[in-house]
């Protein structure tokens, strides 16, 4: 599928977008990176380069230096192969087989009712375009593309360091052009499993479907401080509100779809005693007005809908008592900013995201993700979630997680990047830490210490169907990267 140009862009931007369109035609959801890896290895052979993979599936493509920089030290360019797979309720997109349908909208590139995958496909596209460019001066390059970044930075954690020889790494996974990131939060995911048992639904009950939708969602690191509504928490509050006025039994429940995305949709099927339907509607409407007022500035499309369930074959539900226990656990699980930084004004230090609700035959699993730049505070919020789970007699387990990337203000790469940026654009870049997780710290540790920086083109709405790429920023990143590599021996 061809993306028609309807904005003024340069030849190099079009070349990068051509590569991005090819990448977008290959399904590459997290844990399903095999096809994009095979596509990249085929591209490698077509261009006469070599590549290696490790047991985790990480891929390194080795690009020889241009003729004028053969003696310069090797530089690593890094991004990740996987993408977050989110879509709107009306989308029929199948992320396991369908190409991402790209739409050019003025200066922005977006997708047709799905995540765009510019996080982090645009990094791959920029790296490939640079390797193909016979006019670019650059040292030997190692293009490192990792797997499973979006579910806990798994690929970086399992990276085989023998694949790399470079001691300088440029990560292209940031989403604000003009900002250099030199540190990030550490993170961990928790899985809370609450065992459940069901019983026959009494004959004097009707089934209702409660849905929460119309939320904007967002990245659980980048957007956690923006007061965005979380559908899982809204569902918990709605169920709690109803249960305070009438008996309720849970039949089914689902919410959220990705660990690192703020949940945009959630739903539950509930059994309502006959004769109480009007009471259910009355109290949900009262709650709905309140919560819509709360989020009128951030989630104007927030909608709560209670309607008769179209599912006729439901035969069992949780008891009223067990339903209340589930609702109370959901109410107790925290979401949002826990601590702001005491050192950097306006910077989120510690947060948690109530990411996923998954009701199975014998248990309900609640998935939450925690982030912090202070590892003791990360332990604290994990222990808090563990305590809440144990009070509810639920089992809790945690991923190994990853450490924070601590900034190095004496970095020679940072100094060089600032100088090059100012020479190119006649303005100073910002230098920041980011609350989202980046792979730099983990890769640096596994490789015995690297000089690292992260930058990239501007992306808005990452991890949601609103994701969009600001096209003018793509060329600015290209110009910066090309000039920075050209100055590698200066």
ZINORDA-V857572 format. One record per residue. RES is the residue in one letter. PHI is phi in whole degrees, -180 to 180 (999 if undefined). PSI is psi in whole degrees, 0 to 359 (none if undefined). BURIAL is 1 if it has 24 or more other ideal C-beta (glycine too) atoms within 12 Angstrom, else 0. Layout:
# ZINORDA-V857572
<<RES PHI PSI BURIAL> <RES PHI PSI BURIAL>>
This chain:
# ZINORDA-V857572
<<X 999 133 0> <X -96 137 0> <X -95 113 1> <X -74 141 0> <X -83 125 0> <X -133 24 0> <X -144 156 0> <X -76 113 0> <X -133 158 1> <X -85 172 0> <X -61 320 0> <X -69 323 1> <X -63 318 1> <X -64 324 1> <X -65 317 1> <X -64 317 1> <X -67 329 1> <X -63 316 1> <X -66 321 1> <X -64 322 1> <X -64 320 1> <X -65 317 1> <X -62 320 1> <X -70 345 1> <X -81 352 1> <X -107 121 1> <X -58 135 1> <X -152 44 1> <X -65 159 1> <X -56 135 1> <X 75 4 1> <X -128 48 1> <X -92 1 1> <X -60 318 0> <X -68 319 1> <X -70 327 1> <X -64 317 1> <X -65 320 0> <X -63 318 1> <X -67 322 1> <X -69 325 1> <X -66 318 0> <X -59 319 1> <X -59 312 1> <X -65 319 0> <X -61 332 0> <X -103 8 1> <X 77 20 0> <X -97 177 1> <X -121 162 0> <X -151 163 1> <X -142 152 1> <X -123 159 1> <X -109 182 1> <X -66 337 0> <X -79 340 1> <X 106 359 1> <X -64 146 1> <X -123 135 1> <X -123 127 1> <X -106 130 1> <X -101 117 1> <X -112 117 1> <X -62 157 0> <X -67 155 1> <X -66 160 1> <X -57 331 0> <X -88 0 0> <X -136 32 1> <X -66 335 0> <X -97 3 0> <X -77 152 1> <X -68 147 1> <X -66 142 1> <X -121 138 1> <X -96 127 1> <X -107 129 1> <X -132 139 1> <X -153 184 1> <X -124 151 1> <X -82 331 1> <X -85 163 1> <X -137 157 1> <X -78 133 1> <X -107 96 1> <X -127 146 1> <X -147 164 1> <X -78 162 1> <X -60 333 1> <X -91 356 0> <X -77 138 0> <X -103 17 0> <X -65 136 1> <X -111 107 0> <X -68 347 1> <X -83 345 0> <X -142 335 0> <X -87 141 1> <X -69 151 1> <X -71 128 1> <X -88 113 1> <X -91 144 1> <X -132 125 1> <X -89 124 1> <X -130 88 0> <X 63 237 0> <X -86 7 0> <X -119 148 1> <X -115 129 1> <X -137 183 1> <X -116 167 1> <X -85 87 1> <X 66 23 0> <X -139 170 1> <X -58 148 1> <X -82 324 1> <X 83 13 1> <X -63 332 1> <X -89 92 1> <X -134 29 1> <X -64 332 1> <X -68 330 1> <X -64 317 1> <X -63 316 1> <X -61 317 1> <X -64 316 1> <X -63 318 1> <X -67 318 1> <X -62 322 1> <X -66 316 1> <X -63 329 1> <X -79 339 1> <X -76 108 1> <X -74 346 0> <X -92 350 0> <X -80 138 1> <X -95 126 1> <X -158 154 1> <X -74 179 1> <X -56 136 1> <X -117 142 1> <X -119 110 1> <X -89 106 1> <X -100 117 1> <X -119 115 1> <X -95 168 1> <X -112 161 1> <X 52 38 1> <X -69 325 1> <X -79 356 1> <X -125 36 1> <X 120 16 1> <X 55 46 1> <X -68 314 1> <X -60 314 1> <X -63 321 1> <X -64 328 1> <X -105 14 1> <X -60 135 1> <X -83 109 0> <X -66 342 1> <X -68 347 0> <X -71 341 1> <X -118 142 1> <X -117 340 0> <X -67 152 1> <X -116 6 1> <X -127 130 1> <X -127 130 1> <X -112 112 1> <X -89 133 1> <X -111 37 1> <X -112 21 1> <X -95 164 1> <X -129 21 1> <X -137 100 1> <X -61 139 1> <X 95 359 1> <X -120 130 1> <X -100 125 1> <X -101 133 1> <X -127 11 1> <X -170 158 1> <X -152 169 1> <X -76 154 1> <X -88 169 1> <X -155 163 1> <X -156 148 1> <X -111 140 1> <X -116 145 1> <X -121 117 1> <X -109 115 1> <X -109 114 1> <X -106 116 1> <X -69 142 0> <X -133 157 1> <X -135 150 0> <X -118 164 1> <X -141 165 0> <X -60 139 0> <X -73 125 1> <X -57 149 0> <X -63 335 0> <X -91 31 0> <X -122 146 1> <X -113 154 1> <X -99 138 1> <X -128 149 1> <X -109 120 1> <X -107 123 1> <X -125 144 1> <X -118 126 1> <X -156 186 1> <X 79 14 1> <X -90 155 1> <X -85 338 1> <X 63 209 1> <X 142 181 1> <X -79 130 1> <X -71 348 1> <X -100 306 1> <X -69 325 1> <X -108 5 1> <X -64 335 1> <X -93 4 1> <X -92 12 1> <X 63 26 0> <X -70 143 1> <X -70 144 1> <X -111 119 1> <X -61 326 1> <X -65 319 1> <X -71 324 1> <X -65 319 1> <X -61 315 1> <X -58 315 1> <X -67 321 1> <X -65 315 1> <X -65 319 1> <X -62 317 1> <X -63 315 1> <X -63 317 1> <X -66 340 1> <X -78 351 0> <X -123 345 0> <X -158 153 1> <X -61 148 1> <X -146 143 1> <X -129 131 1> <X -85 133 1> <X -109 310 1> <X -144 157 1> <X -160 138 1> <X -150 149 1> <X -167 143 1> <X 68 168 1> <X -146 349 1> <X -142 142 1> <X -61 324 1> <X -106 22 1> <X -120 140 1> <X -72 125 1> <X -60 129 1> <X -99 338 1> <X -141 146 1> <X -155 156 1> <X -153 157 1> <X -148 145 1> <X -103 129 1> <X -128 149 1> <X -97 125 1> <X -115 129 1> <X -59 136 1> <X -59 140 0> <X 95 349 0> <X -108 8 1> <X -58 316 0> <X -64 324 0> <X -66 318 1> <X -57 308 1> <X -62 319 0> <X -62 312 0> <X -76 327 1> <X -66 320 1> <X -62 318 0> <X -63 316 0> <X -65 318 1> <X -59 317 1> <X -62 319 0> <X -66 312 0> <X -71 329 1> <X -67 325 1> <X -64 319 0> <X -58 320 0> <X -109 22 1> <X -63 333 0> <X -87 335 0> <X -111 328 1> <X -137 68 1> <X -64 340 0> <X -90 4 0> <X -53 126 1> <X -134 136 1> <X -118 127 1> <X -131 128 1> <X -120 119 1> <X -144 162 0> <X -59 135 0> <X -72 137 1> <X -87 355 0> <X -83 123 0> <X -105 351 0> <X -102 12 0> <X -72 128 1> <X -119 349 0> <X -141 155 1> <X -148 165 1> <X -69 154 1> <X -67 165 0> <X -59 318 1> <X -65 314 0> <X -68 327 1> <X -63 317 1> <X -64 322 1> <X -62 316 1> <X -63 314 1> <X -63 319 1> <X -65 322 1> <X -64 316 1> <X -61 321 1> <X -65 324 1> <X -76 331 1> <X -65 127 1> <X -78 159 1> <X -149 137 1> <X 112 197 1> <X -72 130 1> <X -99 312 1> <X -137 138 1> <X -89 154 0> <X -67 137 1> <X -85 348 0> <X -102 324 0> <X -118 112 0> <X -61 131 0> <X 80 5 0> <X -102 132 1> <X -75 125 1> <X -90 310 1> <X -136 137 1> <X -151 167 1> <X -142 148 1> <X -123 119 1> <X -79 94 1> <X -89 312 1> <X -140 139 1> <X -116 126 1> <X -136 104 1> <X -91 123 1> <X -114 186 0> <X -63 320 0> <X -121 3 0> <X -159 162 1> <X -115 128 1> <X -105 126 1> <X -108 127 1> <X -110 128 1> <X -129 152 1> <X -124 135 1> <X -116 146 1> <X -137 147 1> <X -165 148 1> <X -88 352 1> <X -114 111 1> <X -65 330 1> <X -67 327 0> <X -72 328 1> <X -63 318 1> <X -61 319 0> <X -60 312 0> <X -70 327 1> <X -65 319 1> <X -67 326 0> <X -64 316 1> <X -66 321 1> <X -62 318 1> <X -64 318 0> <X -62 316 1> <X -62 316 1> <X -68 325 0> <X -63 333 0> <X -93 8 1> <X 61 34 0> <X -102 154 1> <X -90 143 0> <X -134 139 1> <X -137 158 0> <X -129 147 1> <X -71 163 1> <X -61 326 0> <X 78 188 1> <X -146 153 1> <X -83 159 1> <X -68 150 1> <X -94 112 1> <X -84 136 0> <X -71 149 1> <X -121 97 0> <X -71 348 0> <X -95 11 0> <X -62 129 1> <X -70 328 0> <X -66 319 1> <X -62 314 1> <X -60 316 0> <X -65 319 1> <X -63 318 1> <X -62 316 1> <X -62 314 0> <X -64 318 1> <X -63 315 1> <X -65 321 0> <X -65 322 0> <X -75 312 1> <X -113 0 0> <X 57 37 0> <X -155 159 0> <X -87 137 0> <X -79 159 1> <X -85 149 0> <X -121 121 1> <X -142 168 1> <X -102 163 1> <X -129 143 1> <X -78 339 1> <X -71 164 1> <X -87 134 1> <X -120 156 1> <X -82 352 1> <X -56 308 1> <X -59 318 1> <X -68 314 1> <X -63 318 1> <X -60 317 1> <X -65 318 1> <X -70 334 1> <X -99 12 1> <X 78 20 0> <X 104 123 0> <X -134 154 1> <X -88 122 1> <X -137 153 1> <X -152 157 1> <X -131 132 1> <X -152 170 1> <X -178 174 1> <X -72 166 1> <X -77 125 1> <X -127 131 1> <X -114 148 1> <X 69 28 1> <X -57 148 1> <X 71 17 1> <X -142 163 1> <X -65 352 1> <X -86 1 1> <X -56 133 1> <X -150 149 1> <X -111 129 1> <X -85 110 1> <X -64 319 1> <X -59 334 0> <X -74 339 1> <X -64 314 1> <X -68 325 1> <X -63 320 1> <X -67 319 1> <X -59 312 1> <X -62 318 1> <X -64 312 1> <X -63 315 1> <X -61 314 1> <X -67 321 1> <X -65 318 1> <X -68 322 1> <X -64 332 1> <X -93 11 1> <X -61 333 1> <X -100 355 0> <X -73 none 0>>
